Amino acid sequence: MKILILGAKGNLGVQLMKVFANGNEVIGWDRSEIDITDRELILKKVDDLKPDVIINAAAYNAVDKCEDNDEEYELAKKLNIDGPKFLAEAALNVKAILIHYSSDYVFSGNKEDGYCEDDAPDPINRYGKTKFFGEKKIIELSGKGLKWYLIRTSKLFGPKGESEVSKDSFFDVMLKLSKEKDEINVVDGEKSCFTYTPDLALATRRLVESDRGYGIYHIINSNTCTWYEAVKELFKIKNIQIKVKSIKSEQLDRPAKRPKNSTLLNIKFDQLRSWQEALKEFLK
């Protein structure tokens, strides 16, 4: 198969490039090769390439930045709504399968037991709204024959990407802080699932090569936790002696509201290993 990966130098994109390389012709485009907000460019370049599968790992994810900055919000809308729409149109034109990643932040977080694939999104911040409307743009083309997988995931961590804008994962940030501080304050009121990017990339390939139907899938590592619980586990594995203080979300000065429980329930796909197991591998 000819696979096109967008955001190829990002944290997830690098892992997708590795996983799909075996047995496929893989083409990776990053920011320097393509602007996913340029419709005509997308349509032409995809038509020239004619891939069998298009995987979109490019996205805007600065949750707080776009909440109180209208210019950033416009950028978020272009990357998270227009980009997926243009890629969906391009995929339809060349009869390719489109794979797009979305977020647990499309949900309000008010359900105690978490969210399955068929639950109705109800985002509570601007970032979540852009991800939800990006989903809608893809789903709207179903009736015209678009073949698509929409993968919702959350709290990505793993090896840092090759792009200059790739961010450190939450665990990397916490390890750095542990060397600088005697005490760390961590939120203990936002429950969701961590996802290890190598595991997500492998699961994406398994999904594409399976006979499961097109549609929405929740792919995350098993076990739910808060940020606080994750840090405690991290320092336990690394045997780091430092005081970790749990705080409420409201105690942090952040513009965007966060869902209290955005746990994604995986009802339709194979369960992945626990995030604790994945974390041990990452730390090695």
N, C-alpha and C positions, 0 to 999 in steps of 0.2 A: 504493500500500500504506500501511496504517497501522502505523507503527513505534514501539514503546515502548522507550526506552533508560533503563536503570537505571544510576546513577552518572554522571548526565549532565554534572555539573560537574567531574568528575575529569580527569586528564591524557588518558586515552583517550576518556572520554565526550564531551568537548568536540569532539574530532576526529570521532567517530562522528556527532554532531549535525550537523556541517558537511557531511560526506560524504553522509549519507542525506537531507538536506533537499531536494535537487533532485528534484522529481517525486514526492515522498512526503509524507504527513502524518506529521510526526515529533513525538512527545511525549517530553519528557525529565523524568525524576523523579530527584531527588537526595535526600540525607539528610533535608531538611526536608519533602519530599513523601511519602516512604515509608520504612518500616522493613522491610527485606526479611527480618527474623527474626520478623516478626509474621504467622503463617500466615493467620489470618482476614482481616486487613487486605489482604494480598496477593491472596487469592482474590476478595475483594469488589471491590477497585479494578480488578483486571484484568478481571473479569467485566463491570463497568460500562463499561470502555473498549473491550473486545473488539478488541485489536490483531491484525494478521496476523502480525507478527514481534515477539518480545521479545528484546532484546539486554541481557545482564547484564554491565555493566562495573564493578559494585560488588564489592569484595572486601576482605579483611583481608590485609595484606602486610608486617607488622612481624615479620620472620623471627626476630630475636633476642629481641624482647620476649615473644613467646608461648612461647619455649623454656624459660625459667626462671621464668615467672610464670603460675601456674595460673589466675588471674583473666583474664589476657590470652588464655590458651589457650582458655578457655571462650568468650570473645568471638570468637576466630578460628574456633572450631567452629560458632558460630551463623551467622557471616557467610559462611563458606566451605563449610559442609555443609548446614545447615538452610535458608539462603537459596536456594541453587540448587534444593534439593528442593521448596520451596514454589513457586518460580517455574515449575518443571517441572510441578507439579500444576496450577497456574493456566493454563499454556500448553495443557495437555492438555484442560482444561475448555472452553476457547474455540477449540480446534483451531488454535492459533498455532504457528509455528516458534520454537523456543528456540535462541538462540546464547549460549554461555557460554565464558568465557576461563579457561584453566587454565595451569599453569606447568611449566617444565622441572624444577622441584624435586620433581616426583612420581617422578623417577628417582634412583637411588643414585649415578650418576656413575662406575660401575665398568667401563662398556663403552668401549673405546678409540676406536671409530669413531663413537660417538654413538647416538642413539635414533630409530627410525622410529615411525610412528603405532601400529603393532601390537605394539610391545614392551611387556612387562608392567611396570607401575609398581612401584617398590620404594623409597619415600621414606626418608630417613635423618634427617629432623628433623620437629618437630611441625607446622610450617607446611606442609611437603610432604605430610604425612599428611592435613591438613584439605583440601588441594586435591584429593588423590586420592579421598578419601571423598565430596567434593562431586561429582566426576566420576561415581562409582558411583551416587549417588542419581539422577542424570539417566539414565544408561544403563539402570538398573533399570526405568524406565518405557517403554523401547522396546517391550516386548511388549504394552503397553496402547495403543500407537499414537502415542506422542509422536514428533514430528518435531524433530530436534535436530542442531545443529552444535556440536561441542566443539573449540575452538581453543586449542591449547597454544602459548604464546609465551614470550619471555624477555627480560630486561634492557631494559625499555621506556625510551625517551627521546624527548623532543620538547617542544613548547611546554607551559608549566605550565598546569594546569587552573584553573578559576575557584573551586573549592571552597577553603574555609579550611584544609582538611586535605591539599590537594594538595602533593606533595613536589617539591623540585627534582630534576632528573634527575642521574645520576652525572656527566655531563659538566659540568653547571652547578656542581656541588659542587667538581669538580676545578679549574674556572676560578677560582672564589672562593679556593680554597686557594693557587693560583698567585700570587695578589696578596698573600697573607699570609705565605708561607713561601719559604725558599730551596731547600728539598729536600722532596720528597713520597715517602712510602713507599706502594707499591701492590702488591697481591697478584698474583703471576704463576703461580698454580697452579690456577686455576679456569677451565676453558675452556667457553665456550658462545657463544650468538649474541645480538647486539644487535638490537633491533627499534624502528624509528621509528614513533611512533604515527600520524602521517598516512598512512604506507604501510600499516599494519595496518588502519586504518579503511577505506581504499580496497579492500584485499584482502577485507575482510569483506563489503563491498557486492558485489564481484564474485562471491564465493562464494554469497551468497544468490540472486543473479540468474542463476547458472550452472545447468547441469543435472547437476552432480555430486551423487552420493548423499549422504545424511545420514551423519554419523559424526564421527570424530576427524580433525582436520587440524593439522599443524604449520606455523605461519605466522610466519616470522622473516626478517629481512634476510640476504642471502647473506654468506658468509665467517664463519668461527669465529675467536675470539680470547680472550685472557685480559684481565682488567682492566688489567694493566700495558701490554699491547700497545695497548689502546684509548687509554690516556692518552698514550702516546708519539705515536700518530697525531693525537690532538687537539692536542697542543702543536706538532707539526710543521705542521699546517694553519694554526694561529693564529700560528705563528712566535714561540712563547713559549720563552725560554731559561731553563730551570730543571732542576735535577738530579732525575731520577726514579729511585728505588731500588726494585728488585724484592725483595719479601719472600715468604715462604711463608705459607700460610693459618694454620698453627699459631702464627705469631708475633703474630697479632692476637687480642686477648682478646674472643672472641665466643662466646656460649653455644651457638649452633646450628652443627652441622656443615654444611659445604657439599659438594655433589657435586664431584668432581675434574674430571669431564668430562660436563656435562649438555647437550652439543650436540644440538639438535633437527634431525633430518634431514627435509626436506620432500620426501616421495615422491609425494604426491597432488595438490599444487596448483602453480600457476605459481610459478616462482622469482622472488623479489623482488630488486631491485637490491642492491648491496653496502651494508653498513652505513657504509662509508667515504664512498660517494657521498651517502647520506642524511645523514650527519654534516655534510658540507660545506653541504648545503642548510639544515640546522638552524642552523648557525652564521651564515648570512647573515641 
